[in-house]
């Protein structure tokens, strides 16, 4: 993954301590190490999309979009063009304790970078949302409205926090996630923006498969959605064949790709649909090199490239 990314952008890696960093440096021998920054921030899990910082960039709308008084904490550097949102985190609904190290990662990153941190006081994982960069956010009811996240917040209150702390205006809701996804249905396995008004959505063609019905329901919802009075353009992605390991169905999905500056990393699974998915995504990203990397071992951890990464805007 780093070898594919290193030509497209600088890479930041969290390690637990000096010994962990030495191990990582050894594994990355031969790559341009000067383009890699190591941060010593201990974690419970590797899935930094979910526990890590969500970055914001500041523009002239900032004062209007800032949260109401009393819900923001600032440090020196508050006028910087980059900021961090530190959402609360409880390991996907208290499924995998302990998570005390993961919970403070965004604030630790903000301290390293000397940028302000915002605290919405709401549990949210980064994989549960996707944005189009123009004020629209896509998410799922099964995850964001799950009672194991924010039982005391109404849907309206959740939407308000998303608007206040991410600067979005429109929030689009899909339904359920895919089988085997222990996150309760993260959007990054279901549907992703590839442009302001274009979404790629995974579909299951086998009517006997457990994923067929929920993915068809999500597709139907997408077909009814409009952005600025225009219907969303939908590009469908296939699902790989069912992957079962030690009796567990794994949440393999081609939608879990990571968009880098000049490339897109796509998980593949040794499946005939791999090349179909890559071909579709190459048409969606004509200005980027779309690269498939075998994730049959990585998916055993119940995630792939999008789950394992978090983009930091260059400012």
C-alpha positions as CSV (number, residue, x, y, z in Angstrom):
1,X,0.0,0.0,0.0
2,X,2.8,2.5,0.9
3,X,4.7,1.6,-2.2
4,X,1.7,2.5,-4.3
5,X,1.0,5.7,-2.4
6,X,4.5,7.1,-2.0
7,X,4.6,8.4,-5.6
8,X,1.3,10.1,-5.2
9,X,1.6,11.7,-1.8
10,X,3.5,11.8,1.4
11,X,2.6,9.1,3.8
12,X,2.1,9.4,7.6
13,X,2.1,6.3,9.7
14,X,1.2,5.8,13.4
15,X,3.4,3.6,15.4
16,X,3.2,2.6,19.1
17,X,6.9,3.2,20.1
18,X,10.5,3.2,18.8
19,X,10.6,-0.6,18.4
20,X,7.4,-0.5,16.3
21,X,8.9,2.3,14.2
22,X,12.0,0.3,13.6
23,X,10.0,-2.7,12.5
24,X,8.0,-0.5,10.1
25,X,11.1,1.1,8.7
26,X,12.6,-2.3,8.1
27,X,9.4,-3.4,6.2
28,X,9.6,-0.3,4.1
29,X,13.2,-0.6,3.2
30,X,13.9,0.5,-0.4
31,X,11.2,3.1,-0.5
32,X,11.9,6.8,-0.3
33,X,11.8,7.0,3.5
34,X,12.1,10.8,3.3
35,X,8.5,10.9,2.1
36,X,7.2,9.0,5.2
37,X,6.5,10.6,8.5
38,X,6.1,8.4,11.6
39,X,4.0,9.5,14.6
40,X,4.4,7.7,17.9
41,X,0.7,7.5,18.9
42,X,-0.2,4.2,20.5
43,X,-3.5,2.7,19.3
44,X,-5.7,-0.3,20.1
45,X,-6.6,-0.9,16.5
46,X,-5.1,-0.1,13.1
47,X,-8.3,1.3,11.5
48,X,-7.5,5.0,11.6
49,X,-10.4,5.9,9.2
50,X,-12.7,5.3,12.2
51,X,-10.8,6.4,15.2
52,X,-8.4,9.0,13.7
53,X,-8.9,12.7,13.0
54,X,-11.2,14.0,10.4
55,X,-9.6,17.1,8.9
56,X,-11.3,20.3,7.9
57,X,-9.9,23.2,5.8
58,X,-10.9,26.8,6.7
59,X,-12.5,29.1,4.2
60,X,-14.4,32.4,4.3
61,X,-17.5,30.6,5.4
62,X,-15.8,29.4,8.6
63,X,-17.4,31.9,11.0
64,X,-20.9,31.0,9.8
65,X,-20.3,27.3,10.0
66,X,-18.5,27.2,13.3
67,X,-20.3,25.4,16.2
68,X,-22.2,27.3,18.7
69,X,-20.3,28.8,21.7
70,X,-19.4,26.3,24.4
71,X,-19.0,23.4,21.9
72,X,-15.5,24.2,20.7
73,X,-12.1,24.1,22.2
74,X,-9.2,25.9,20.6
75,X,-5.5,26.0,21.1
76,X,-2.7,28.2,19.7
77,X,-3.0,28.0,15.9
78,X,-6.8,28.5,15.8
79,X,-6.5,30.7,12.8
80,X,-4.6,28.0,10.8
81,X,-6.2,26.8,7.6
82,X,-6.3,23.2,8.9
83,X,-8.3,21.8,11.8
84,X,-9.2,18.4,13.3
85,X,-12.6,17.2,14.4
86,X,-12.3,14.8,17.3
87,X,-15.5,12.7,17.3
88,X,-16.1,10.4,20.2
89,X,-15.2,6.8,19.6
90,X,-16.4,3.5,21.2
91,X,-15.0,0.8,19.0
92,X,-18.1,0.4,16.7
93,X,-20.7,0.3,19.5
94,X,-18.6,-1.1,22.4
95,X,-17.8,-4.3,20.4
96,X,-14.0,-4.4,21.0
97,X,-12.8,-3.0,24.3
98,X,-10.5,-1.5,25.3
99,X,-10.5,1.5,23.0
100,X,-9.1,4.2,25.3
101,X,-6.0,4.7,23.2
102,X,-7.9,5.0,19.9
103,X,-10.4,7.5,21.5
104,X,-7.7,10.2,22.0
105,X,-5.8,9.8,18.7
106,X,-7.4,12.8,16.9
107,X,-6.4,15.2,19.7
108,X,-2.9,13.7,19.8
109,X,-2.6,14.3,16.0
110,X,-3.9,17.9,16.5
111,X,-1.2,18.4,19.1
112,X,1.5,17.1,16.8
113,X,0.4,19.4,14.0
114,X,-0.4,22.3,16.2
115,X,-3.9,22.8,14.8
116,X,-7.2,23.5,16.5
117,X,-9.4,20.6,17.5
118,X,-13.3,20.6,17.6
119,X,-15.3,18.4,19.9
120,X,-18.8,17.5,18.8
121,X,-19.4,15.1,21.7
122,X,-21.0,12.6,19.4
123,X,-19.7,9.1,18.5
124,X,-18.9,8.8,14.8
125,X,-16.5,6.7,12.8
126,X,-14.9,8.1,9.6
127,X,-16.0,5.1,7.6
128,X,-19.6,5.9,8.3
129,X,-19.7,9.0,6.2
130,X,-18.7,10.0,2.7
131,X,-18.8,13.6,1.3
132,X,-18.8,15.1,-2.2
133,X,-16.6,18.1,-1.3
134,X,-19.5,20.4,-2.1
135,X,-21.7,20.3,0.9
136,X,-23.3,16.8,0.6
137,X,-22.8,13.9,3.0
138,X,-23.8,10.3,2.5
139,X,-24.3,7.9,5.4
140,X,-26.5,5.0,6.6
141,X,-29.3,4.7,9.1
142,X,-28.1,1.3,10.4
143,X,-24.9,2.8,11.7
144,X,-25.4,6.4,12.5
145,X,-28.8,5.9,14.1
146,X,-27.7,2.8,15.9
147,X,-28.5,2.9,19.6
148,X,-25.0,1.6,20.5
149,X,-23.6,4.9,19.3
150,X,-25.6,7.9,20.4
151,X,-28.8,6.7,22.1
152,X,-29.6,10.1,23.6
153,X,-29.5,12.0,20.3
154,X,-32.4,12.2,17.9
155,X,-31.8,12.0,14.1
156,X,-32.3,15.7,13.9
157,X,-29.7,16.3,16.5
158,X,-27.2,14.0,14.7
159,X,-27.8,15.8,11.5
160,X,-27.2,19.2,13.2
161,X,-23.9,18.0,14.5
162,X,-22.9,16.8,11.1
163,X,-23.7,20.2,9.6
164,X,-22.1,22.2,12.4
165,X,-18.8,20.3,12.5
166,X,-18.3,19.2,8.9
167,X,-19.7,22.2,7.1
168,X,-22.2,20.1,5.0
169,X,-25.7,21.2,4.1
170,X,-27.4,18.1,2.7
171,X,-27.4,14.7,4.4
172,X,-28.4,11.6,2.3
173,X,-29.4,8.4,4.1
174,X,-29.1,4.9,2.9
175,X,-30.3,1.8,4.8
176,X,-28.4,-1.3,5.8
177,X,-24.9,-2.5,5.3
178,X,-23.4,-5.7,3.9
179,X,-23.3,-9.0,5.8
180,X,-20.1,-9.5,7.8
181,X,-19.6,-5.8,8.4
182,X,-19.2,-5.4,12.2
183,X,-19.5,-1.6,12.0
184,X,-23.3,-1.9,11.6
185,X,-23.2,-0.7,8.0
186,X,-20.4,1.7,7.1
187,X,-21.1,3.7,3.9
188,X,-17.5,3.0,2.7
189,X,-18.5,-0.6,1.8
190,X,-21.7,0.5,0.1
191,X,-21.6,3.7,-1.9
192,X,-19.0,6.4,-2.5
193,X,-18.9,9.8,-4.3
194,X,-16.6,9.9,-7.2
195,X,-17.6,13.4,-8.2
196,X,-20.0,16.0,-6.9
197,X,-23.1,14.3,-8.4
198,X,-21.8,10.8,-9.2
199,X,-21.9,7.9,-6.8
200,X,-20.6,4.4,-7.2
201,X,-22.8,1.8,-5.5
202,X,-22.2,-1.9,-5.0
203,X,-24.8,-4.3,-6.1
204,X,-25.2,-8.1,-5.7
205,X,-26.5,-9.9,-8.8
206,X,-27.3,-13.2,-7.0
207,X,-30.8,-13.0,-5.7
208,X,-30.1,-15.8,-3.3
209,X,-27.3,-13.9,-1.6
210,X,-28.0,-12.2,1.7
211,X,-26.6,-8.9,0.4
212,X,-29.0,-8.8,-2.6
213,X,-32.0,-7.2,-0.8
214,X,-30.3,-4.5,1.3
215,X,-28.1,-3.4,-1.7
216,X,-31.2,-3.2,-3.9
217,X,-32.9,-1.1,-1.3
218,X,-29.9,1.3,-1.1
219,X,-29.8,1.5,-4.9
220,X,-33.5,2.4,-5.0
221,X,-32.9,5.1,-2.5
222,X,-30.1,6.6,-4.5
223,X,-32.3,6.7,-7.6
224,X,-34.7,9.0,-5.7
225,X,-32.0,11.4,-4.4
226,X,-31.3,14.8,-6.0
227,X,-28.5,17.2,-5.5
228,X,-29.3,20.8,-6.4
229,X,-32.4,19.5,-8.2
230,X,-30.4,17.1,-10.3
231,X,-30.6,13.3,-9.9
232,X,-27.5,11.6,-8.8
233,X,-25.6,9.7,-11.5
234,X,-25.2,6.2,-10.3
235,X,-22.4,3.8,-11.4
236,X,-22.9,0.3,-10.1
237,X,-20.0,-1.9,-8.9
238,X,-20.2,-5.7,-8.6
239,X,-19.7,-7.5,-5.4
240,X,-17.0,-10.2,-5.1
241,X,-18.0,-13.8,-4.4
242,X,-18.7,-14.6,-0.8
243,X,-15.5,-14.9,1.2
244,X,-15.8,-17.1,4.4
245,X,-13.0,-17.7,6.8
246,X,-13.3,-19.7,10.0
247,X,-17.1,-19.7,9.6
248,X,-17.3,-15.9,9.3
249,X,-18.4,-14.1,6.2
250,X,-16.0,-11.2,5.5
251,X,-17.2,-7.8,4.3
252,X,-15.3,-7.7,1.0
253,X,-16.3,-4.7,-1.1
254,X,-14.7,-2.9,-4.0
255,X,-16.2,0.4,-2.6
256,X,-13.6,0.4,0.1
257,X,-11.1,2.2,-2.2
258,X,-8.8,5.0,-1.1
259,X,-8.6,8.1,-3.3
260,X,-5.0,9.6,-3.3
261,X,-3.7,12.7,-5.2
262,X,-2.8,10.8,-8.4
263,X,-3.9,7.3,-7.8
264,X,-6.8,5.2,-6.4
265,X,-6.1,2.1,-4.4
266,X,-8.7,-0.6,-4.9
267,X,-9.0,-3.8,-2.8
268,X,-9.1,-7.0,-4.9
269,X,-9.9,-10.5,-3.8
270,X,-8.7,-13.0,-6.3
271,X,-12.1,-12.9,-7.9
272,X,-13.3,-12.7,-11.5
273,X,-15.1,-9.5,-10.6
274,X,-11.8,-7.8,-9.7
275,X,-11.0,-6.7,-13.3
276,X,-14.6,-5.6,-13.8
277,X,-14.5,-3.4,-10.8
278,X,-11.1,-1.9,-11.7
279,X,-12.4,-1.2,-15.2
280,X,-15.4,0.7,-13.9
281,X,-13.4,2.7,-11.4
282,X,-10.8,3.6,-14.1
283,X,-13.6,5.3,-16.0
284,X,-14.7,7.1,-12.9
285,X,-11.2,8.4,-12.2
286,X,-9.7,9.1,-15.7
287,X,-7.0,11.4,-14.2
288,X,-5.8,8.9,-11.7
289,X,-4.0,5.6,-11.9
290,X,-6.4,3.0,-10.5
291,X,-4.4,0.2,-8.8
292,X,-5.7,-3.0,-7.5
293,X,-4.0,-4.7,-4.6
294,X,-4.9,-8.2,-3.3
295,X,-6.6,-7.8,0.1
296,X,-7.6,-11.4,0.9
297,X,-5.5,-11.3,4.0
298,X,-6.3,-7.7,5.0
299,X,-10.0,-8.3,4.8
300,X,-9.6,-10.9,7.6
301,X,-9.3,-7.8,9.8
302,X,-12.8,-6.8,8.4
303,X,-11.6,-3.8,6.5
304,X,-9.3,-2.8,3.6
305,X,-7.8,0.4,2.2
306,X,-10.4,3.1,3.0
307,X,-10.7,1.7,6.6
308,X,-6.9,1.8,7.0
309,X,-6.3,5.3,5.8
310,X,-7.3,8.9,6.5
311,X,-6.5,11.7,4.1
312,X,-4.9,15.0,5.4
313,X,-5.5,18.0,3.1
314,X,-2.5,19.9,1.9
315,X,-2.8,23.5,2.9
